[in-house]
Amino acid sequence: TRFFDDIIEKHLHNVKQIVLPACGGDFRPYRLSCLQSLTSPSDLTFYLLDVPSVLAYRKKCFTKLEICPKSSCHIVEIGCDLSKDDWTRMLCEAGFAIDQSTLWIAEGFFHYLTENQLQLFFNKIRCLTSSFQSSIAFDLVSTGFQSSIRYAVSGGLFQFALDDEKQVQQIFSQ
């Protein structure tokens, strides 16, 4: 988590949009103190995407805990299934601008997808990213890690793993 927080802080003054696919319980726009350093925080939008039931649970928890954003950045939640729905259309309808610099943070998400679903996801990101100022940060699990937690593999929880940078480059460039 700290690694991704540092990436956000590093890119914060160069992006207008931050997209968190499969955001789960991530509450970065509510907790990051670096957001207070923005000259115009209202110019930054966080797009939080996840299945509707997760977003509803998030909202319930945040309301109960009285969590409020640390800045006036915009927070847009989009209920969708990233492996099935036309989430790119939904994202654009919610105000996402293809011509704006964007930081994509996909933490703890890709290992739930199949290789084909991951390739489709990257292709969709490419279609939404016309700005050379856009970046993506993500994590992947290795096959060694997967085998160390057999219940996740045997239960069908983990679908995908990569072991070296060449494999990542191959998946990302297809």
C-alpha positions as CSV (number, residue, x, y, z in Angstrom):
1,T,0.0,0.0,0.0
2,R,2.8,2.4,0.9
3,F,4.4,1.8,-2.5
4,F,1.2,2.9,-4.3
5,D,0.8,5.8,-2.0
6,D,4.3,7.0,-2.9
7,I,3.4,6.7,-6.6
8,I,0.3,8.8,-6.2
9,E,2.3,11.4,-4.2
10,K,5.0,11.5,-7.0
11,H,2.4,11.9,-9.8
12,L,-0.1,14.1,-7.9
13,H,0.8,17.4,-9.4
14,N,1.0,16.0,-13.0
15,V,-2.4,14.2,-13.2
16,K,-6.0,15.3,-13.4
17,Q,-7.5,11.9,-12.8
18,I,-6.7,8.9,-10.7
19,V,-8.5,5.6,-11.5
20,L,-8.7,2.8,-9.0
21,P,-10.2,-0.3,-10.7
22,A,-11.5,-2.9,-8.2
23,C,-11.1,-0.3,-5.4
24,G,-12.6,-2.5,-2.7
25,G,-12.0,-0.9,0.6
26,D,-9.4,1.5,-0.7
27,F,-9.9,4.9,0.8
28,R,-6.9,6.8,-0.5
29,P,-8.9,9.9,-1.5
30,Y,-10.1,10.0,2.1
31,R,-6.8,9.5,3.9
32,L,-3.9,10.8,1.8
33,S,-2.4,13.9,3.4
34,C,-0.5,14.8,0.2
35,L,-3.9,15.7,-1.3
36,Q,-3.9,18.8,0.9
37,S,-0.8,20.1,-0.9
38,L,-2.7,20.5,-4.2
39,T,-3.0,24.1,-5.3
40,S,-6.5,23.3,-6.7
41,P,-7.7,20.0,-5.3
42,S,-11.0,20.4,-7.1
43,D,-9.1,19.8,-10.4
44,L,-8.3,16.2,-9.4
45,T,-10.9,13.4,-9.7
46,F,-10.7,10.0,-8.2
47,Y,-12.7,7.3,-10.1
48,L,-13.4,4.3,-7.9
49,L,-14.6,1.3,-9.8
50,D,-15.9,-2.0,-8.3
51,V,-19.0,-4.2,-8.3
52,P,-22.1,-2.4,-6.9
53,S,-22.3,-4.6,-3.8
54,V,-18.7,-3.6,-2.8
55,L,-19.4,0.1,-3.3
56,A,-22.6,-0.2,-1.2
57,Y,-20.7,-1.9,1.6
58,R,-17.9,0.7,1.3
59,K,-20.5,3.5,1.6
60,K,-22.1,1.9,4.6
61,C,-18.7,1.5,6.4
62,F,-17.6,5.0,5.5
63,T,-20.8,6.5,6.7
64,K,-20.7,4.5,10.0
65,L,-17.0,5.6,10.6
66,E,-17.8,9.2,9.5
67,I,-14.9,9.2,7.0
68,C,-14.5,12.4,5.0
69,P,-12.1,13.3,2.3
70,K,-9.0,15.2,3.3
71,S,-9.3,17.6,0.4
72,S,-11.9,18.9,-2.1
73,C,-10.9,16.5,-4.9
74,H,-13.8,14.9,-6.7
75,I,-14.7,11.3,-5.9
76,V,-16.7,9.4,-8.4
77,E,-17.8,5.8,-7.7
78,I,-18.8,3.6,-10.6
79,G,-20.6,0.2,-9.9
80,C,-19.5,-2.3,-12.6
81,D,-18.0,-5.7,-13.2
82,L,-14.6,-4.9,-14.7
83,S,-14.4,-8.4,-16.2
84,K,-17.7,-8.1,-18.0
85,D,-19.5,-4.8,-18.0
86,D,-18.8,-2.0,-20.5
87,W,-17.0,-0.1,-17.7
88,T,-15.1,2.1,-20.2
89,R,-18.4,3.7,-21.4
90,M,-19.6,4.0,-17.8
91,L,-16.3,5.7,-16.8
92,C,-16.6,8.2,-19.7
93,E,-20.2,8.9,-18.9
94,A,-19.2,9.7,-15.3
95,G,-16.9,12.4,-16.6
96,F,-13.6,10.7,-17.3
97,A,-11.7,12.6,-20.0
98,I,-9.5,10.7,-22.4
99,D,-7.4,13.7,-23.1
100,Q,-6.5,14.4,-19.5
101,S,-3.4,13.0,-17.7
102,T,-4.4,10.0,-15.7
103,L,-2.8,7.7,-13.1
104,W,-4.2,4.2,-13.0
105,I,-3.6,2.3,-9.7
106,A,-4.6,-1.4,-9.9
107,E,-3.7,-2.9,-6.6
108,G,-4.6,-6.5,-5.6
109,F,-6.7,-6.9,-8.7
110,F,-5.0,-8.6,-11.7
111,H,-4.5,-12.0,-10.1
112,Y,-8.2,-12.4,-10.0
113,L,-8.4,-12.1,-13.8
114,T,-7.5,-14.7,-16.4
115,E,-4.7,-13.9,-18.8
116,N,-7.2,-13.1,-21.5
117,Q,-9.2,-10.8,-19.2
118,L,-6.0,-9.0,-18.2
119,Q,-5.1,-8.5,-21.9
120,L,-8.6,-7.1,-22.6
121,F,-8.3,-4.8,-19.5
122,F,-5.0,-3.4,-20.8
123,N,-6.5,-2.9,-24.2
124,K,-9.4,-0.9,-22.7
125,I,-6.9,1.2,-20.8
126,R,-5.0,1.9,-23.9
127,C,-8.2,3.1,-25.6
128,L,-8.8,5.5,-22.7
129,T,-5.3,6.8,-22.5
130,S,-4.4,9.2,-25.3
131,S,-2.3,11.4,-23.1
132,F,1.4,10.7,-22.9
133,Q,1.2,12.0,-19.4
134,S,-0.7,8.9,-18.2
135,S,0.7,6.0,-16.2
136,I,-0.4,2.7,-14.7
137,A,0.9,1.1,-11.6
138,F,-0.1,-2.4,-10.7
139,D,0.9,-5.5,-8.7
140,L,1.0,-9.1,-9.8
141,V,1.5,-12.3,-7.8
142,S,4.1,-14.8,-8.8
143,T,3.5,-18.5,-9.3
144,G,5.7,-19.1,-6.2
145,F,3.4,-16.9,-4.1
146,Q,0.4,-18.6,-5.5
147,S,1.7,-22.0,-4.6
148,S,2.4,-20.9,-1.1
149,I,-1.2,-20.2,-0.5
150,R,-2.8,-23.3,-2.0
151,Y,-6.3,-22.5,-0.8
152,A,-6.4,-19.4,-3.1
153,V,-5.4,-21.5,-6.1
154,S,-7.4,-24.6,-5.3
155,G,-10.5,-22.5,-4.6
156,G,-10.2,-20.7,-7.9
157,L,-9.5,-17.4,-6.2
158,F,-6.3,-16.6,-8.1
159,Q,-6.5,-16.9,-11.8
160,F,-3.2,-15.4,-13.0
161,A,0.4,-15.0,-12.1
162,L,3.6,-13.8,-13.7
163,D,7.2,-14.4,-12.7
164,D,9.4,-11.9,-14.5
165,E,9.4,-8.5,-16.2
166,K,9.6,-10.0,-19.7
167,Q,6.2,-11.7,-19.1
168,V,4.7,-8.5,-17.8
169,Q,6.0,-6.6,-20.9
170,Q,4.6,-9.3,-23.2
171,I,1.1,-9.2,-21.6
172,F,1.1,-5.4,-21.5
173,S,2.1,-5.0,-25.1
174,Q,-0.3,-7.4,-26.7
